[in-house]
Amino acid sequence: MEFRTLSKVLPLTLLLVIFVIQLQSTDAKIKDGDCEVCVKFLDKLLNSLEEDEKGSIGKIEKKFRKMCAKAKGKENRFCYYVGGTEDAATGIVGEMSKPASWGMPADKICEKLSKKDSQICELKYDKQIDLVNVNMKKLKVKDLKKILESWDETCKGCAEKSDFIRKIEELMPEYAPEAAKARAQAKADL
């Protein structure tokens, strides 16, 4: 009697386990904050498309590659994963351009892309440094170098932290004028 009950329960349990596993694998929706690089980059792409480009897969791919050629940092890495850079080993640009030509929103396209390559949604932007309020003397040299790098600048001959700070303060009016004004105002108020 016990064997019959077990033989009836076991297939039902197995079926339930398979159903739960299937449900979890198809539930690949992106959450708020996930895929931030993908969503932001594709939003820029979709918003930059002219009316005649929106329905054309070829024109979308061409524009994507053009944007990827100028991309830096995490956006360049995203382009590499999708196949928008010259040195990319993969090529899933079609997986992005086809849904884009249908008018699919960026977050849904990123959701589809993440099923092909999970690394796409793992990309996150580096935390931005508040140049107005930060005490640069307390930043690490690595962070000071990141500020200069984000401006496409280098500090040749810089050996000390103070050299990097001097260079950033020198370039700040050009690259971050609001921050430069606020810092100058704060110094004047002292």
C-alpha positions in Angstrom: 0.0 0.0 0.0 2.8 2.4 0.8 4.5 1.7 -2.5 1.4 2.7 -4.5 1.1 6.0 -2.6 4.8 6.7 -3.2 4.5 5.8 -6.9 1.6 8.3 -7.3 3.3 11.1 -5.3 6.7 10.8 -6.9 5.6 11.7 -10.5 3.6 14.6 -9.2 6.6 15.9 -7.1 8.9 15.5 -10.1 6.4 17.4 -12.3 6.2 20.2 -9.8 10.0 20.5 -9.5 10.3 20.7 -13.3 7.6 23.3 -13.5 9.3 25.5 -10.8 12.7 25.2 -12.6 11.1 26.1 -15.9 9.3 29.1 -14.3 12.5 30.5 -12.8 14.5 30.1 -16.0 11.9 32.0 -18.1 11.6 34.8 -15.5 14.6 36.8 -16.8 12.9 40.2 -16.3 15.4 42.9 -15.4 14.9 44.8 -12.2 15.3 48.5 -11.5 19.0 49.3 -11.6 20.0 46.2 -13.5 21.3 46.6 -17.0 21.9 50.3 -16.4 24.6 50.6 -19.1 22.6 48.7 -21.7 19.4 50.6 -21.0 21.0 54.0 -21.0 23.1 53.3 -24.1 20.2 51.9 -26.1 17.9 54.8 -24.9 20.5 57.2 -26.3 20.6 55.2 -29.6 16.8 55.0 -29.9 16.3 58.7 -29.1 19.0 59.6 -31.7 17.3 57.8 -34.6 15.7 59.8 -37.3 12.2 58.9 -38.4 13.5 57.1 -41.6 16.0 55.1 -39.6 13.6 53.7 -37.0 12.2 50.8 -39.0 15.5 49.9 -40.8 17.6 47.2 -39.2 20.6 48.1 -41.3 20.4 51.8 -40.4 20.0 51.0 -36.7 23.1 48.8 -36.8 25.1 51.4 -38.7 24.1 54.1 -36.1 24.9 51.6 -33.3 28.4 50.9 -34.6 29.0 54.6 -35.1 28.0 55.3 -31.5 30.2 52.4 -30.3 33.2 53.8 -32.1 33.0 56.9 -29.8 32.0 54.9 -26.6 34.4 54.8 -23.7 34.5 52.8 -20.5 31.5 50.7 -19.6 29.6 51.7 -22.8 32.6 50.5 -24.9 32.5 47.2 -22.9 28.8 46.9 -23.7 29.4 47.5 -27.4 32.1 44.8 -27.3 29.7 42.3 -25.7 27.0 43.0 -28.3 29.5 43.1 -31.3 29.5 46.8 -32.1 33.2 47.2 -31.9 35.9 46.2 -34.4 37.6 43.8 -32.0 34.4 42.1 -30.8 34.4 38.3 -30.8 30.7 38.0 -30.8 28.0 39.4 -33.1 24.5 39.7 -31.6 23.9 43.1 -33.0 20.9 41.7 -34.9 19.4 40.6 -31.6 19.4 44.3 -30.7 18.5 46.0 -34.0 15.6 43.8 -35.0 13.5 44.5 -31.8 14.6 48.1 -32.0 13.2 48.4 -35.5 9.8 47.1 -34.2 9.8 50.0 -31.6 10.6 47.8 -28.6 11.8 49.8 -25.6 15.4 49.7 -24.5 14.7 47.8 -21.2 12.9 45.0 -23.1 15.8 44.8 -25.7 18.3 44.5 -22.8 16.2 41.8 -21.3 16.4 39.8 -24.6 20.2 40.5 -24.9 20.8 39.3 -21.3 19.4 35.9 -22.3 22.1 35.6 -24.9 24.9 37.0 -22.8 24.4 37.6 -19.1 27.5 39.8 -18.9 25.5 42.6 -20.6 23.3 43.2 -17.6 26.2 42.9 -15.1 27.8 46.2 -16.4 27.3 49.1 -14.1 28.6 52.7 -14.3 31.3 53.8 -11.9 30.0 55.9 -9.1 30.3 59.6 -10.0 32.4 61.8 -7.8 30.6 65.0 -6.6 33.3 67.5 -7.7 31.5 70.4 -5.9 31.6 68.9 -2.3 34.4 66.4 -2.4 37.6 66.9 -0.5 40.1 65.9 -3.2 42.9 65.4 -0.6 40.9 62.5 0.8 40.4 60.8 -2.5 42.7 58.0 -3.7 45.1 58.7 -6.6 43.2 56.0 -8.5 40.0 58.2 -8.2 41.8 61.3 -9.2 43.1 59.5 -12.3 39.6 58.4 -13.1 38.4 62.0 -13.0 41.1 62.9 -15.5 40.4 59.9 -17.6 36.7 60.7 -17.8 37.8 64.1 -19.3 40.2 62.3 -21.8 43.1 64.0 -20.0 46.3 62.7 -18.5 48.7 64.1 -15.9 52.2 63.7 -17.4 54.9 64.1 -14.9 52.5 63.7 -11.9 54.2 61.9 -9.1 52.4 63.1 -6.0 48.7 63.3 -5.2 49.0 67.1 -5.0 50.1 67.1 -8.7 46.9 65.3 -9.7 44.8 67.6 -7.6 46.5 70.7 -9.2 45.8 69.3 -12.7 42.2 68.6 -11.9 41.7 72.1 -10.5 43.4 73.6 -13.5 41.1 71.7 -15.9 37.9 71.9 -13.9 36.6 75.2 -15.4 36.8 73.6 -18.9 35.2 70.2 -18.1 33.1 70.9 -15.0 32.4 74.6 -15.0 29.5 74.4 -12.5 31.7 72.6 -10.0 34.6 75.0 -10.6 32.3 78.0 -9.9 30.8 76.4 -6.8 34.3 75.6 -5.4 35.5 79.1 -6.1 32.4 80.5 -4.4 33.0 78.3 -1.4 36.7 79.4 -1.2 35.6 83.1 -1.4 33.0 82.6 1.4 35.8 81.4 3.7 
